[in-house]
Amino acid sequence: MKKIEAIIQPSIKDAVITAIKKVGVGGVTVHQVQGQGAQEPPLVGQYFSKDMIICVVDDPKLDDILDAIANVACTGTKGDGKVFVTTVDDTLDICTKKRGTTSI
């Protein structure tokens, strides 16, 4: 399983969620975040607002989901965002006690 954390422009959050759900993502978590890219000058207290979409997916779906995010989120301008992918060793659905891919 993989955990995908996509940091994107807030204006396209709904479009990205729609696109990744079409590819097979079940649940998502969305956070409003602020940050500053590495290329930005270090201005104290000046951050850019973004949304972070988090989901956990089966490995075979990863490339299709990354493509869906990139296709919707890319405007071709600086600050479109980033996607981070990490490995998830296990998951647990608290109520059903299901583990692994059956819990996502």
Gaussian input, Z-matrix of N, CA and C with variables (Angstrom, degrees):
# hf/3-21g

backbone

0 1
 N
 C     1     B1
 C     2     B2     1     A1
 N     3     B3     2     A2     1     D1
 C     4     B4     3     A3     2     D2
 C     5     B5     4     A4     3     D3
 N     6     B6     5     A5     4     D4
 C     7     B7     6     A6     5     D5
 C     8     B8     7     A7     6     D6
 N     9     B9     8     A8     7     D7
 C    10    B10     9     A9     8     D8
 C    11    B11    10    A10     9     D9
 N    12    B12    11    A11    10    D10
 C    13    B13    12    A12    11    D11
 C    14    B14    13    A13    12    D12
 N    15    B15    14    A14    13    D13
 C    16    B16    15    A15    14    D14
 C    17    B17    16    A16    15    D15
 N    18    B18    17    A17    16    D16
 C    19    B19    18    A18    17    D17
 C    20    B20    19    A19    18    D18
 N    21    B21    20    A20    19    D19
 C    22    B22    21    A21    20    D20
 C    23    B23    22    A22    21    D21
 N    24    B24    23    A23    22    D22
 C    25    B25    24    A24    23    D23
 C    26    B26    25    A25    24    D24
 N    27    B27    26    A26    25    D25
 C    28    B28    27    A27    26    D26
 C    29    B29    28    A28    27    D27
 N    30    B30    29    A29    28    D28
 C    31    B31    30    A30    29    D29
 C    32    B32    31    A31    30    D30
 N    33    B33    32    A32    31    D31
 C    34    B34    33    A33    32    D32
 C    35    B35    34    A34    33    D33
 N    36    B36    35    A35    34    D34
 C    37    B37    36    A36    35    D35
 C    38    B38    37    A37    36    D36
 N    39    B39    38    A38    37    D37
 C    40    B40    39    A39    38    D38
 C    41    B41    40    A40    39    D39
 N    42    B42    41    A41    40    D40
 C    43    B43    42    A42    41    D41
 C    44    B44    43    A43    42    D42
 N    45    B45    44    A44    43    D43
 C    46    B46    45    A45    44    D44
 C    47    B47    46    A46    45    D45
 N    48    B48    47    A47    46    D46
 C    49    B49    48    A48    47    D47
 C    50    B50    49    A49    48    D48
 N    51    B51    50    A50    49    D49
 C    52    B52    51    A51    50    D50
 C    53    B53    52    A52    51    D51
 N    54    B54    53    A53    52    D52
 C    55    B55    54    A54    53    D53
 C    56    B56    55    A55    54    D54
 N    57    B57    56    A56    55    D55
 C    58    B58    57    A57    56    D56
 C    59    B59    58    A58    57    D57
 N    60    B60    59    A59    58    D58
 C    61    B61    60    A60    59    D59
 C    62    B62    61    A61    60    D60
 N    63    B63    62    A62    61    D61
 C    64    B64    63    A63    62    D62
 C    65    B65    64    A64    63    D63
 N    66    B66    65    A65    64    D64
 C    67    B67    66    A66    65    D65
 C    68    B68    67    A67    66    D66
 N    69    B69    68    A68    67    D67
 C    70    B70    69    A69    68    D68
 C    71    B71    70    A70    69    D69
 N    72    B72    71    A71    70    D70
 C    73    B73    72    A72    71    D71
 C    74    B74    73    A73    72    D72
 N    75    B75    74    A74    73    D73
 C    76    B76    75    A75    74    D74
 C    77    B77    76    A76    75    D75
 N    78    B78    77    A77    76    D76
 C    79    B79    78    A78    77    D77
 C    80    B80    79    A79    78    D78
 N    81    B81    80    A80    79    D79
 C    82    B82    81    A81    80    D80
 C    83    B83    82    A82    81    D81
 N    84    B84    83    A83    82    D82
 C    85    B85    84    A84    83    D83
 C    86    B86    85    A85    84    D84
 N    87    B87    86    A86    85    D85
 C    88    B88    87    A87    86    D86
 C    89    B89    88    A88    87    D87
 N    90    B90    89    A89    88    D88
 C    91    B91    90    A90    89    D89
 C    92    B92    91    A91    90    D90
 N    93    B93    92    A92    91    D91
 C    94    B94    93    A93    92    D92
 C    95    B95    94    A94    93    D93
 N    96    B96    95    A95    94    D94
 C    97    B97    96    A96    95    D95
 C    98    B98    97    A97    96    D96
 N    99    B99    98    A98    97    D97
 C   100   B100    99    A99    98    D98
 C   101   B101   100   A100    99    D99
 N   102   B102   101   A101   100   D100
 C   103   B103   102   A102   101   D101
 C   104   B104   103   A103   102   D102
 N   105   B105   104   A104   103   D103
 C   106   B106   105   A105   104   D104
 C   107   B107   106   A106   105   D105
 N   108   B108   107   A107   106   D106
 C   109   B109   108   A108   107   D107
 C   110   B110   109   A109   108   D108
 N   111   B111   110   A110   109   D109
 C   112   B112   111   A111   110   D110
 C   113   B113   112   A112   111   D111
 N   114   B114   113   A113   112   D112
 C   115   B115   114   A114   113   D113
 C   116   B116   115   A115   114   D114
 N   117   B117   116   A116   115   D115
 C   118   B118   117   A117   116   D116
 C   119   B119   118   A118   117   D117
 N   120   B120   119   A119   118   D118
 C   121   B121   120   A120   119   D119
 C   122   B122   121   A121   120   D120
 N   123   B123   122   A122   121   D121
 C   124   B124   123   A123   122   D122
 C   125   B125   124   A124   123   D123
 N   126   B126   125   A125   124   D124
 C   127   B127   126   A126   125   D125
 C   128   B128   127   A127   126   D126
 N   129   B129   128   A128   127   D127
 C   130   B130   129   A129   128   D128
 C   131   B131   130   A130   129   D129
 N   132   B132   131   A131   130   D130
 C   133   B133   132   A132   131   D131
 C   134   B134   133   A133   132   D132
 N   135   B135   134   A134   133   D133
 C   136   B136   135   A135   134   D134
 C   137   B137   136   A136   135   D135
 N   138   B138   137   A137   136   D136
 C   139   B139   138   A138   137   D137
 C   140   B140   139   A139   138   D138
 N   141   B141   140   A140   139   D139
 C   142   B142   141   A141   140   D140
 C   143   B143   142   A142   141   D141
 N   144   B144   143   A143   142   D142
 C   145   B145   144   A144   143   D143
 C   146   B146   145   A145   144   D144
 N   147   B147   146   A146   145   D145
 C   148   B148   147   A147   146   D146
 C   149   B149   148   A148   147   D147
 N   150   B150   149   A149   148   D148
 C   151   B151   150   A150   149   D149
 C   152   B152   151   A151   150   D150
 N   153   B153   152   A152   151   D151
 C   154   B154   153   A153   152   D152
 C   155   B155   154   A154   153   D153
 N   156   B156   155   A155   154   D154
 C   157   B157   156   A156   155   D155
 C   158   B158   157   A157   156   D156
 N   159   B159   158   A158   157   D157
 C   160   B160   159   A159   158   D158
 C   161   B161   160   A160   159   D159
 N   162   B162   161   A161   160   D160
 C   163   B163   162   A162   161   D161
 C   164   B164   163   A163   162   D162
 N   165   B165   164   A164   163   D163
 C   166   B166   165   A165   164   D164
 C   167   B167   166   A166   165   D165
 N   168   B168   167   A167   166   D166
 C   169   B169   168   A168   167   D167
 C   170   B170   169   A169   168   D168
 N   171   B171   170   A170   169   D169
 C   172   B172   171   A171   170   D170
 C   173   B173   172   A172   171   D171
 N   174   B174   173   A173   172   D172
 C   175   B175   174   A174   173   D173
 C   176   B176   175   A175   174   D174
 N   177   B177   176   A176   175   D175
 C   178   B178   177   A177   176   D176
 C   179   B179   178   A178   177   D177
 N   180   B180   179   A179   178   D178
 C   181   B181   180   A180   179   D179
 C   182   B182   181   A181   180   D180
 N   183   B183   182   A182   181   D181
 C   184   B184   183   A183   182   D182
 C   185   B185   184   A184   183   D183
 N   186   B186   185   A185   184   D184
 C   187   B187   186   A186   185   D185
 C   188   B188   187   A187   186   D186
 N   189   B189   188   A188   187   D187
 C   190   B190   189   A189   188   D188
 C   191   B191   190   A190   189   D189
 N   192   B192   191   A191   190   D190
 C   193   B193   192   A192   191   D191
 C   194   B194   193   A193   192   D192
 N   195   B195   194   A194   193   D193
 C   196   B196   195   A195   194   D194
 C   197   B197   196   A196   195   D195
 N   198   B198   197   A197   196   D196
 C   199   B199   198   A198   197   D197
 C   200   B200   199   A199   198   D198
 N   201   B201   200   A200   199   D199
 C   202   B202   201   A201   200   D200
 C   203   B203   202   A202   201   D201
 N   204   B204   203   A203   202   D202
 C   205   B205   204   A204   203   D203
 C   206   B206   205   A205   204   D204
 N   207   B207   206   A206   205   D205
 C   208   B208   207   A207   206   D206
 C   209   B209   208   A208   207   D207
 N   210   B210   209   A209   208   D208
 C   211   B211   210   A210   209   D209
 C   212   B212   211   A211   210   D210
 N   213   B213   212   A212   211   D211
 C   214   B214   213   A213   212   D212
 C   215   B215   214   A214   213   D213
 N   216   B216   215   A215   214   D214
 C   217   B217   216   A216   215   D215
 C   218   B218   217   A217   216   D216
 N   219   B219   218   A218   217   D217
 C   220   B220   219   A219   218   D218
 C   221   B221   220   A220   219   D219
 N   222   B222   221   A221   220   D220
 C   223   B223   222   A222   221   D221
 C   224   B224   223   A223   222   D222
 N   225   B225   224   A224   223   D223
 C   226   B226   225   A225   224   D224
 C   227   B227   226   A226   225   D225
 N   228   B228   227   A227   226   D226
 C   229   B229   228   A228   227   D227
 C   230   B230   229   A229   228   D228
 N   231   B231   230   A230   229   D229
 C   232   B232   231   A231   230   D230
 C   233   B233   232   A232   231   D231
 N   234   B234   233   A233   232   D232
 C   235   B235   234   A234   233   D233
 C   236   B236   235   A235   234   D234
 N   237   B237   236   A236   235   D235
 C   238   B238   237   A237   236   D236
 C   239   B239   238   A238   237   D237
 N   240   B240   239   A239   238   D238
 C   241   B241   240   A240   239   D239
 C   242   B242   241   A241   240   D240
 N   243   B243   242   A242   241   D241
 C   244   B244   243   A243   242   D242
 C   245   B245   244   A244   243   D243
 N   246   B246   245   A245   244   D244
 C   247   B247   246   A246   245   D245
 C   248   B248   247   A247   246   D246
 N   249   B249   248   A248   247   D247
 C   250   B250   249   A249   248   D248
 C   251   B251   250   A250   249   D249
 N   252   B252   251   A251   250   D250
 C   253   B253   252   A252   251   D251
 C   254   B254   253   A253   252   D252
 N   255   B255   254   A254   253   D253
 C   256   B256   255   A255   254   D254
 C   257   B257   256   A256   255   D255
 N   258   B258   257   A257   256   D256
 C   259   B259   258   A258   257   D257
 C   260   B260   259   A259   258   D258
 N   261   B261   260   A260   259   D259
 C   262   B262   261   A261   260   D260
 C   263   B263   262   A262   261   D261
 N   264   B264   263   A263   262   D262
 C   265   B265   264   A264   263   D263
 C   266   B266   265   A265   264   D264
 N   267   B267   266   A266   265   D265
 C   268   B268   267   A267   266   D266
 C   269   B269   268   A268   267   D267
 N   270   B270   269   A269   268   D268
 C   271   B271   270   A270   269   D269
 C   272   B272   271   A271   270   D270
 N   273   B273   272   A272   271   D271
 C   274   B274   273   A273   272   D272
 C   275   B275   274   A274   273   D273
 N   276   B276   275   A275   274   D274
 C   277   B277   276   A276   275   D275
 C   278   B278   277   A277   276   D276
 N   279   B279   278   A278   277   D277
 C   280   B280   279   A279   278   D278
 C   281   B281   280   A280   279   D279
 N   282   B282   281   A281   280   D280
 C   283   B283   282   A282   281   D281
 C   284   B284   283   A283   282   D282
 N   285   B285   284   A284   283   D283
 C   286   B286   285   A285   284   D284
 C   287   B287   286   A286   285   D285
 N   288   B288   287   A287   286   D286
 C   289   B289   288   A288   287   D287
 C   290   B290   289   A289   288   D288
 N   291   B291   290   A290   289   D289
 C   292   B292   291   A291   290   D290
 C   293   B293   292   A292   291   D291
 N   294   B294   293   A293   292   D292
 C   295   B295   294   A294   293   D293
 C   296   B296   295   A295   294   D294
 N   297   B297   296   A296   295   D295
 C   298   B298   297   A297   296   D296
 C   299   B299   298   A298   297   D297
 N   300   B300   299   A299   298   D298
 C   301   B301   300   A300   299   D299
 C   302   B302   301   A301   300   D300
 N   303   B303   302   A302   301   D301
 C   304   B304   303   A303   302   D302
 C   305   B305   304   A304   303   D303
 N   306   B306   305   A305   304   D304
 C   307   B307   306   A306   305   D305
 C   308   B308   307   A307   306   D306
 N   309   B309   308   A308   307   D307
 C   310   B310   309   A309   308   D308
 C   311   B311   310   A310   309   D309

   B1=1.4462
   B2=1.5212
   B3=1.3260
   B4=1.4595
   B5=1.5234
   B6=1.3251
   B7=1.4550
   B8=1.5189
   B9=1.3263
   B10=1.4563
   B11=1.5196
   B12=1.3341
   B13=1.4528
   B14=1.5246
   B15=1.3239
   B16=1.4672
   B17=1.5245
   B18=1.3262
   B19=1.4594
   B20=1.5191
   B21=1.3352
   B22=1.4617
   B23=1.5253
   B24=1.3253
   B25=1.4557
   B26=1.5330
   B27=1.3339
   B28=1.4689
   B29=1.5307
   B30=1.3045
   B31=1.4649
   B32=1.5208
   B33=1.3316
   B34=1.4601
   B35=1.5232
   B36=1.3284
   B37=1.4706
   B38=1.5258
   B39=1.3158
   B40=1.4609
   B41=1.5300
   B42=1.3197
   B43=1.4621
   B44=1.5249
   B45=1.3338
   B46=1.4676
   B47=1.5237
   B48=1.3239
   B49=1.4665
   B50=1.5304
   B51=1.3135
   B52=1.4678
   B53=1.5253
   B54=1.3297
   B55=1.4735
   B56=1.5227
   B57=1.3330
   B58=1.4728
   B59=1.5240
   B60=1.3163
   B61=1.4689
   B62=1.5324
   B63=1.3298
   B64=1.4708
   B65=1.5156
   B66=1.3452
   B67=1.4629
   B68=1.5289
   B69=1.3273
   B70=1.4552
   B71=1.5136
   B72=1.3196
   B73=1.4606
   B74=1.5210
   B75=1.3162
   B76=1.4608
   B77=1.5161
   B78=1.3125
   B79=1.4609
   B80=1.5100
   B81=1.3133
   B82=1.4577
   B83=1.5279
   B84=1.3038
   B85=1.4555
   B86=1.5148
   B87=1.3304
   B88=1.4611
   B89=1.5259
   B90=1.3284
   B91=1.4600
   B92=1.5241
   B93=1.3152
   B94=1.4592
   B95=1.5229
   B96=1.3285
   B97=1.4621
   B98=1.5216
   B99=1.3125
   B100=1.4566
   B101=1.5123
   B102=1.3141
   B103=1.4492
   B104=1.5048
   B105=1.3177
   B106=1.4562
   B107=1.5178
   B108=1.3221
   B109=1.4510
   B110=1.5193
   B111=1.3242
   B112=1.4571
   B113=1.5191
   B114=1.3381
   B115=1.4506
   B116=1.5208
   B117=1.3262
   B118=1.4586
   B119=1.5336
   B120=1.3224
   B121=1.4605
   B122=1.5240
   B123=1.3007
   B124=1.4709
   B125=1.5317
   B126=1.3209
   B127=1.4522
   B128=1.5245
   B129=1.3180
   B130=1.4564
   B131=1.5246
   B132=1.3238
   B133=1.4545
   B134=1.5109
   B135=1.3311
   B136=1.4566
   B137=1.5287
   B138=1.3221
   B139=1.4576
   B140=1.5202
   B141=1.3171
   B142=1.4511
   B143=1.5194
   B144=1.3284
   B145=1.4621
   B146=1.5237
   B147=1.3141
   B148=1.4661
   B149=1.5185
   B150=1.3237
   B151=1.4530
   B152=1.5164
   B153=1.3294
   B154=1.4574
   B155=1.5212
   B156=1.3218
   B157=1.4556
   B158=1.5213
   B159=1.3191
   B160=1.4618
   B161=1.5245
   B162=1.3383
   B163=1.4600
   B164=1.5275
   B165=1.3222
   B166=1.4614
   B167=1.5218
   B168=1.3371
   B169=1.4659
   B170=1.5261
   B171=1.3331
   B172=1.4677
   B173=1.5280
   B174=1.3155
   B175=1.4617
   B176=1.5311
   B177=1.3388
   B178=1.4647
   B179=1.5288
   B180=1.3250
   B181=1.4669
   B182=1.5253
   B183=1.3212
   B184=1.4622
   B185=1.5271
   B186=1.3158
   B187=1.4654
   B188=1.5227
   B189=1.3328
   B190=1.4687
   B191=1.5279
   B192=1.3178
   B193=1.4650
   B194=1.5291
   B195=1.3207
   B196=1.4674
   B197=1.5192
   B198=1.3326
   B199=1.4636
   B200=1.5276
   B201=1.3295
   B202=1.4627
   B203=1.5252
   B204=1.3328
   B205=1.4624
   B206=1.5228
   B207=1.3241
   B208=1.4684
   B209=1.5256
   B210=1.3251
   B211=1.4610
   B212=1.5226
   B213=1.3175
   B214=1.4650
   B215=1.5247
   B216=1.3403
   B217=1.4691
   B218=1.5223
   B219=1.3260
   B220=1.4619
   B221=1.5200
   B222=1.3318
   B223=1.4705
   B224=1.5162
   B225=1.3320
   B226=1.4572
   B227=1.5152
   B228=1.3182
   B229=1.4548
   B230=1.5312
   B231=1.2946
   B232=1.4602
   B233=1.5295
   B234=1.3278
   B235=1.4557
   B236=1.5151
   B237=1.3392
   B238=1.4625
   B239=1.5198
   B240=1.3224
   B241=1.4575
   B242=1.5077
   B243=1.3146
   B244=1.4668
   B245=1.5208
   B246=1.3460
   B247=1.4541
   B248=1.5258
   B249=1.3200
   B250=1.4599
   B251=1.5264
   B252=1.3363
   B253=1.4576
   B254=1.5268
   B255=1.3293
   B256=1.4632
   B257=1.5284
   B258=1.3076
   B259=1.4567
   B260=1.5270
   B261=1.3226
   B262=1.4583
   B263=1.5274
   B264=1.3229
   B265=1.4601
   B266=1.5221
   B267=1.3286
   B268=1.4580
   B269=1.5207
   B270=1.3184
   B271=1.4558
   B272=1.5223
   B273=1.3231
   B274=1.4593
   B275=1.5125
   B276=1.3358
   B277=1.4597
   B278=1.5304
   B279=1.2980
   B280=1.4601
   B281=1.5253
   B282=1.3127
   B283=1.4674
   B284=1.5234
   B285=1.3414
   B286=1.4702
   B287=1.5225
   B288=1.3182
   B289=1.4705
   B290=1.5289
   B291=1.3480
   B292=1.4674
   B293=1.5039
   B294=1.3349
   B295=1.4598
   B296=1.5240
   B297=1.3319
   B298=1.4600
   B299=1.5102
   B300=1.3189
   B301=1.4664
   B302=1.5251
   B303=1.3243
   B304=1.4702
   B305=1.5225
   B306=1.3085
   B307=1.4674
   B308=1.5320
   B309=1.3491
   B310=1.4625
   B311=1.4967
   A1=109.01
   A2=114.69
   A3=120.95
   A4=109.91
   A5=115.08
   A6=121.55
   A7=106.88
   A8=116.04
   A9=122.26
   A10=108.11
   A11=115.81
   A12=122.05
   A13=106.97
   A14=115.54
   A15=121.14
   A16=108.89
   A17=115.91
   A18=121.75
   A19=106.85
   A20=116.35
   A21=121.53
   A22=111.69
   A23=115.23
   A24=121.12
   A25=108.84
   A26=117.93
   A27=120.24
   A28=113.99
   A29=117.97
   A30=121.06
   A31=113.61
   A32=118.06
   A33=119.81
   A34=112.88
   A35=116.93
   A36=121.37
   A37=111.84
   A38=118.06
   A39=120.79
   A40=111.91
   A41=117.34
   A42=120.95
   A43=111.43
   A44=117.03
   A45=120.69
   A46=110.07
   A47=117.10
   A48=120.04
   A49=110.21
   A50=117.78
   A51=121.10
   A52=110.99
   A53=116.64
   A54=121.09
   A55=112.17
   A56=117.70
   A57=118.49
   A58=111.48
   A59=117.71
   A60=119.31
   A61=110.45
   A62=117.60
   A63=120.82
   A64=111.34
   A65=116.64
   A66=121.40
   A67=111.32
   A68=117.42
   A69=118.89
   A70=116.17
   A71=118.27
   A72=119.88
   A73=107.93
   A74=115.88
   A75=120.11
   A76=110.20
   A77=116.45
   A78=121.40
   A79=112.76
   A80=114.58
   A81=121.66
   A82=109.07
   A83=115.32
   A84=122.61
   A85=106.61
   A86=116.91
   A87=120.84
   A88=108.65
   A89=115.24
   A90=122.47
   A91=108.68
   A92=116.15
   A93=120.10
   A94=105.78
   A95=116.45
   A96=121.21
   A97=110.10
   A98=115.31
   A99=121.71
   A100=108.37
   A101=115.92
   A102=118.91
   A103=111.67
   A104=113.56
   A105=120.84
   A106=107.57
   A107=116.48
   A108=121.08
   A109=112.09
   A110=115.31
   A111=120.92
   A112=112.45
   A113=117.72
   A114=120.79
   A115=112.85
   A116=116.21
   A117=119.77
   A118=109.56
   A119=117.71
   A120=118.89
   A121=109.51
   A122=117.69
   A123=120.11
   A124=111.87
   A125=115.38
   A126=120.83
   A127=108.68
   A128=116.85
   A129=121.48
   A130=109.74
   A131=116.68
   A132=122.25
   A133=115.40
   A134=119.27
   A135=120.57
   A136=109.33
   A137=115.50
   A138=121.66
   A139=109.12
   A140=115.67
   A141=121.45
   A142=109.22
   A143=116.89
   A144=121.66
   A145=110.03
   A146=115.25
   A147=122.77
   A148=107.84
   A149=116.60
   A150=122.42
   A151=107.78
   A152=116.43
   A153=121.56
   A154=108.15
   A155=115.48
   A156=121.86
   A157=106.98
   A158=115.99
   A159=121.27
   A160=108.27
   A161=115.42
   A162=120.27
   A163=108.91
   A164=115.51
   A165=121.91
   A166=106.87
   A167=116.17
   A168=121.09
   A169=110.92
   A170=114.64
   A171=120.54
   A172=108.82
   A173=116.92
   A174=121.78
   A175=114.40
   A176=120.24
   A177=119.29
   A178=114.40
   A179=118.19
   A180=121.79
   A181=112.98
   A182=117.93
   A183=121.80
   A184=113.24
   A185=118.38
   A186=120.64
   A187=112.20
   A188=116.84
   A189=120.26
   A190=111.33
   A191=116.82
   A192=120.61
   A193=110.42
   A194=117.06
   A195=119.54
   A196=110.82
   A197=117.52
   A198=120.90
   A199=111.20
   A200=117.12
   A201=121.10
   A202=111.00
   A203=116.63
   A204=120.43
   A205=110.31
   A206=116.30
   A207=120.46
   A208=111.66
   A209=117.03
   A210=120.25
   A211=112.33
   A212=117.28
   A213=120.82
   A214=111.76
   A215=116.52
   A216=120.38
   A217=114.25
   A218=118.31
   A219=120.04
   A220=111.55
   A221=115.15
   A222=120.12
   A223=110.43
   A224=115.87
   A225=120.23
   A226=113.59
   A227=116.58
   A228=119.97
   A229=110.16
   A230=114.84
   A231=121.80
   A232=109.70
   A233=116.47
   A234=120.61
   A235=115.22
   A236=117.38
   A237=119.28
   A238=111.82
   A239=118.35
   A240=120.76
   A241=113.38
   A242=114.22
   A243=122.72
   A244=108.61
   A245=115.25
   A246=121.66
   A247=107.69
   A248=115.64
   A249=121.56
   A250=108.22
   A251=115.89
   A252=121.66
   A253=108.17
   A254=115.88
   A255=121.13
   A256=109.10
   A257=115.38
   A258=121.51
   A259=110.05
   A260=115.17
   A261=122.06
   A262=107.20
   A263=116.41
   A264=120.41
   A265=113.35
   A266=116.47
   A267=119.51
   A268=108.70
   A269=115.78
   A270=121.81
   A271=108.55
   A272=115.76
   A273=121.39
   A274=108.49
   A275=116.42
   A276=120.76
   A277=105.66
   A278=116.61
   A279=121.40
   A280=111.96
   A281=118.69
   A282=120.54
   A283=113.45
   A284=117.37
   A285=119.39
   A286=112.72
   A287=116.08
   A288=122.67
   A289=112.84
   A290=117.33
   A291=120.22
   A292=108.92
   A293=115.07
   A294=120.74
   A295=110.65
   A296=113.92
   A297=119.48
   A298=112.71
   A299=116.55
   A300=121.13
   A301=112.63
   A302=118.44
   A303=119.43
   A304=111.92
   A305=117.27
   A306=119.80
   A307=112.91
   A308=117.83
   A309=117.98
   A310=113.97
   D1=152.44
   D2=178.65
   D3=-127.73
   D4=143.02
   D5=173.26
   D6=-101.05
   D7=126.47
   D8=179.45
   D9=-110.09
   D10=126.86
   D11=175.25
   D12=-120.52
   D13=106.81
   D14=-177.65
   D15=-105.42
   D16=118.77
   D17=176.53
   D18=-99.84
   D19=116.13
   D20=-169.75
   D21=-135.16
   D22=170.04
   D23=174.30
   D24=-67.22
   D25=134.81
   D26=-178.26
   D27=-58.07
   D28=-30.56
   D29=-176.10
   D30=-67.16
   D31=-16.74
   D32=-177.47
   D33=-113.96
   D34=10.54
   D35=-178.59
   D36=-53.54
   D37=-51.80
   D38=-176.66
   D39=-63.33
   D40=-38.51
   D41=178.71
   D42=-65.49
   D43=-39.60
   D44=178.22
   D45=-65.93
   D46=-45.14
   D47=-179.92
   D48=-61.43
   D49=-42.88
   D50=177.30
   D51=-59.73
   D52=-43.70
   D53=-178.47
   D54=-65.37
   D55=-42.48
   D56=-177.74
   D57=-75.77
   D58=-28.00
   D59=175.83
   D60=-68.73
   D61=-33.11
   D62=176.30
   D63=-64.10
   D64=-28.83
   D65=-179.12
   D66=-84.05
   D67=-15.19
   D68=176.12
   D69=122.83
   D70=14.60
   D71=175.47
   D72=-77.88
   D73=134.97
   D74=177.26
   D75=-84.33
   D76=-94.10
   D77=-178.24
   D78=-89.67
   D79=154.42
   D80=176.38
   D81=-135.39
   D82=155.82
   D83=171.39
   D84=-120.37
   D85=137.51
   D86=-179.10
   D87=-123.95
   D88=131.63
   D89=175.58
   D90=-121.62
   D91=144.73
   D92=167.91
   D93=-90.25
   D94=125.08
   D95=-175.39
   D96=-128.95
   D97=164.48
   D98=174.24
   D99=-131.34
   D100=145.69
   D101=-179.78
   D102=-166.77
   D103=179.96
   D104=-178.58
   D105=-140.39
   D106=128.26
   D107=-179.95
   D108=-69.63
   D109=162.43
   D110=-178.36
   D111=-65.86
   D112=-25.65
   D113=-177.50
   D114=-85.81
   D115=-8.72
   D116=-179.64
   D117=-79.43
   D118=145.71
   D119=175.13
   D120=-66.31
   D121=146.41
   D122=-177.79
   D123=-73.36
   D124=83.90
   D125=178.79
   D126=-93.15
   D127=119.96
   D128=-176.65
   D129=-62.84
   D130=126.98
   D131=175.54
   D132=77.58
   D133=3.21
   D134=-179.57
   D135=-107.50
   D136=108.78
   D137=-179.16
   D138=-127.39
   D139=161.11
   D140=179.45
   D141=-106.88
   D142=136.87
   D143=179.24
   D144=-79.90
   D145=134.37
   D146=178.26
   D147=-140.08
   D148=170.03
   D149=169.91
   D150=-113.04
   D151=145.22
   D152=175.42
   D153=-116.54
   D154=122.92
   D155=176.10
   D156=-103.52
   D157=127.05
   D158=-179.20
   D159=-119.82
   D160=133.89
   D161=174.60
   D162=-150.27
   D163=158.77
   D164=175.54
   D165=-118.90
   D166=131.85
   D167=-173.52
   D168=-134.64
   D169=160.78
   D170=171.88
   D171=-68.10
   D172=145.07
   D173=-178.46
   D174=-51.80
   D175=-42.81
   D176=-177.14
   D177=-62.80
   D178=-22.00
   D179=-179.11
   D180=-85.65
   D181=-10.36
   D182=-170.13
   D183=-55.45
   D184=-53.99
   D185=-175.74
   D186=-61.16
   D187=-41.27
   D188=179.16
   D189=-64.19
   D190=-37.86
   D191=179.93
   D192=-70.48
   D193=-42.60
   D194=177.55
   D195=-62.17
   D196=-40.65
   D197=176.91
   D198=-62.67
   D199=-41.87
   D200=179.84
   D201=-62.45
   D202=-42.97
   D203=178.61
   D204=-62.82
   D205=-48.68
   D206=-177.55
   D207=-62.89
   D208=-40.28
   D209=-178.63
   D210=-64.43
   D211=-36.15
   D212=-178.05
   D213=-86.67
   D214=-39.55
   D215=-170.39
   D216=-85.42
   D217=-16.03
   D218=-176.52
   D219=-82.20
   D220=117.32
   D221=173.95
   D222=-104.66
   D223=-8.83
   D224=-179.08
   D225=85.08
   D226=8.19
   D227=179.95
   D228=-113.38
   D229=159.42
   D230=178.65
   D231=-59.61
   D232=136.14
   D233=176.66
   D234=92.72
   D235=15.17
   D236=178.34
   D237=-64.29
   D238=-28.88
   D239=175.68
   D240=127.60
   D241=-170.59
   D242=-178.84
   D243=-142.72
   D244=158.34
   D245=172.93
   D246=-127.37
   D247=130.34
   D248=178.25
   D249=-114.14
   D250=136.43
   D251=-179.51
   D252=-122.88
   D253=128.04
   D254=177.24
   D255=-130.63
   D256=157.63
   D257=179.14
   D258=-83.38
   D259=136.92
   D260=176.20
   D261=-110.09
   D262=121.09
   D263=-177.92
   D264=-76.82
   D265=-35.54
   D266=-176.66
   D267=-161.41
   D268=159.20
   D269=173.99
   D270=-138.05
   D271=161.10
   D272=178.62
   D273=-142.24
   D274=124.88
   D275=169.93
   D276=-83.55
   D277=118.03
   D278=-171.02
   D279=-59.94
   D280=-42.92
   D281=-176.14
   D282=-79.39
   D283=-45.01
   D284=-176.17
   D285=-85.30
   D286=-15.23
   D287=-177.01
   D288=67.64
   D289=10.15
   D290=176.04
   D291=-68.47
   D292=146.14
   D293=-179.31
   D294=-126.46
   D295=161.55
   D296=177.46
   D297=70.16
   D298=-151.25
   D299=-174.49
   D300=-63.25
   D301=-23.54
   D302=178.99
   D303=-71.60
   D304=-13.27
   D305=-178.16
   D306=-95.73
   D307=-5.93
   D308=-178.18
   D309=-100.49

